[in-house]
Amino acid sequence: MSFYEIPADKRDHLYLKCAKTLGEGAHFHESIEVMIVIEGSASAFINGVKYEVRAGEAVAVNSFDIHYYKTNAGSLYVALVVSSTYLREFYDFAKGRTLVNHFIISPEAAEFARAWAASPKDTNRLLLLSKLYRLLSYLPLTPAENASRPKPIITEIFGYLHKSFKEQLSVESVAEKFGYSRGYLSTLFSAYTGESLGSYVNRLRLKEFAKLQKAYPESNVLDLALDAGFESASTFYRAYKKQFGKTPQQKI
């Protein structure tokens, strides 16, 4: 849920999975990400631009692109997230170019990605790299100046929210801090994340609550919620139910 997805930038991180759903919270990471639609469709949002992605198509997310997905029932996807430590040769080959955000992928490439995702995890690094570079060889590149990039101000806003979510925050206070009107900030934030600023901040607080609850399982739920930045019990329960569809069981 947090904006900067740190686990995706761990050294030698490679996530590959065939799945019916994908994580939907807006985030970014240095790693590159590829999502291929095998069956059905999905909506991909990259740097505030919406792409409708159908079977036989894919999207690629370059380093630090802000992105999230909305998936559809009955669909099947292959998702790949790979850290920069695997990509030295790829970046040398790209020579300043970046991955195209939305493209048609060949049936051969889609089937290869699906079969790789379904196979046992590679323990041989050379074998893993050979598969990775084979898949990357199918992906189109474009000059960097043609690629979409997030507005610098939006990354500053997310960085501020990530550091300050335990404080009392509102659209008005954040807009004033960055010198924008409430309306402009709301529109900008929604374009990049698909949700309101308040909803996003509450998701950050819920993630912090989950961490605290895991660390202190015997603690009172409401005490942990307040420690995570929620201002009241009603705000916490409302956000929790919206996120998880149920109310947490308070421990006595």
N, C-alpha and C positions, 0 to 999 in steps of 0.2 A: 504493500500500500504506500510505502514511503516514496517520495519523488525520485531520489537517487537510489537506484537499485544496486547497492554495493556488492551483494553476492555475485552478480553477473560480471563484476570486474576483478574477481579473484584470479590470481595467476593460473593459467592453464584451465580456466573454466570453460567447459563445453556442455551445453544443455541441448539434448536432442530428444524429441518426443513426438509420437503420433497421438493426437488427443481430439476429443469431441468438443472441448471448451478451451479457452485461453484466458489468462489473467487479463482483467479488463481495466485495472487502475492505471492512470497516466503515470509514466515514469521515463527515465532515460538512463543510459549507461555508456561507458566507453566501448564496450563490446558491440559488434555488429549483430543484427538479428534478421532472420529470414522466416517468413511465414508463407507456407504453400497451402492452398486450398485443394484438397484431394476430392472431396465431395461437398456439395452444398455451396455455401457462400459466407461471407463475413464483411463487416465494415471495418476498415482500418483508418485510423486517424494519426497522421504524421505531421508534426509542426503546424497543426491547425488546419490541415487539408484532409478532406474525407475521400477515401478510395473505396469503391464497391468492388470487392474481390470475389470472383466466382471460380468454380472448379476449372482447373487448368491455368489459373493465374496465381501470382505471388506478389508479395511486397517485401522490400528490403529496407531495413532501418540502419542508417549510418551512425557512426559514433556521436553520442549526445543529442540525437534526434528525440524529441518528445513524442511519445506514441502510446496508443492503447487500442484495444480491439473491442468490437461488439460481435459476438458469435451468434449463430442461429442453430436451432434444434435440427437434428438429423444431419449435421455437417461433420466433416472429418478434416483435420489439419495436421500438417507437419510443422513443428516449430524448432528452429535452430538458433541458439545464442552462443557465440564463440568469442572468447577474449582475445585481445590484441596480441597476446604472447604467441598465439598460433599463426599470426597473419603477417609476419615480416615479409615473406616472399610475395604474398598477395599485394601488399602495399607497394613493394618495389615494382611489381608488374603494373599496378594501376597508375603509377606515375601522376599522382595528383587528382585522378578521377575518383568518383564515388559511385556507389551502387545506385541504379535506377530504383525509385521508390515503388513503382507499380508496373508490372510487365506480365506478358504471357510466357509461361514456362513450358518447355517441351515435355511431351509425355514421357520421354526417356528420363529426363531429369526428375520429374515428379515421382516416377516409379522407383528410381534409384534412391531418392530421399526417403520414401516410404519404407522401402526394404531395409535401408540402413537404420532407420529409427526402430524397426521391429527386431533387429538383430541384437545379439548379446553385446554388452559394452566392450569396446576395444581396449585391451590392455597394452597392446603394442603401439607405441607412439608413431612409428613410421607408417603402420597400417592406418591408423586414425588420420594422419596427415594426408595420406594418399586419397582417402575417401573425402576428406574435407575439401581438398583442392580440386578434386573431380567435380564436386557439387558446385563450388565457387566458379568453376570454369564455364558453367552454364548461365551464369548471371550477367546481365548487361551492365555496362558502365557508362557514365556520362561525365563530361567535364564538371569539375567541382562548382563552377560558377552557375551551372544550370540546375543544381540541386537545391531543394528547399532547405532553409535553415531556420531554427527558432529565433524569434526576435530576442536580442540580448536582454531586454527588460523582463521577459517572462522567466528566464532562468534566474535572474536576480530575485524576482518575487518568490519563486519556488524555494530558492535557497533560504530566503528570509522566513518563509512559513515552516520549513523543515527545522530551523533553529528555534523558532519562537512559538511553536504550536501550543505550548503549555501556558502561554500568556493570554490575556484577554484580547482577542482579535475580532475584527469586523471588516466588512468590505470598506466601510468609511475610513477606518483607521489605517488600513493597508493602502488605500487609494491616496490618502493624505501623505503618508510616508514617502510614496514614490511620485507624488506630484501629478496625479491623474484624477479625473472625475470618477465618481462612483460608477456611473453608467459605462464609461469606457473600460474601466478595470473589470467589471463584471462580464462584459462582452468578450474581452480579450481572454480572460481566464476560462470562460466556458468554451471558447473556440479551441483552446489547446487541451482541455481536460474532459469536456462533455459534462461537467457538473459545476455547481456553484462553489465559490471559495469556502463558504461555511461548511458545506458537505465534505469538501476535500480535507479541511482542517480536522473535522471530526473523524475522518478515516485515519489520519495520522495519530490522533489521540487514541483511537481504538487499537491501533497496532501497539502503541506504548502500553495501553492497559493490558493487552495480551501478554506482553513481555513481563510486566510487573506481576500479573497473576501467576505466571509460570514460575517466577522467582520466589514469590511469597504466596503459596497456595492456601495458606490458612488465614490470610488477611481478609478483612471485610471488603466486599466487592465495591461498595460506594467509596470507601477510603482510597482504594486503588484508582477508581475512576477520577476522583478529585486530584490525586497525585499525577494522573496522566493529562490533566489540563481541563477536564470538564468542569463547568461552573456550577452545575446543579445535578441532582439525581434525575430530574425529568429530562434534561438535555441528554444525559448519558443513556438512559433507557430508550429514548426516542431514536438516538443515533444507532444504538446497538440493534434494536429491532429492525431498523431500516437496512442495516448492513447484513444481518444474519437471519432475519425473518422470525426471531424469537427473542424472548427476554431472558437475560442471564439469571441463573439461580443464585440468589444471595446466600453466602455462607454465614451461619450464625456463630 
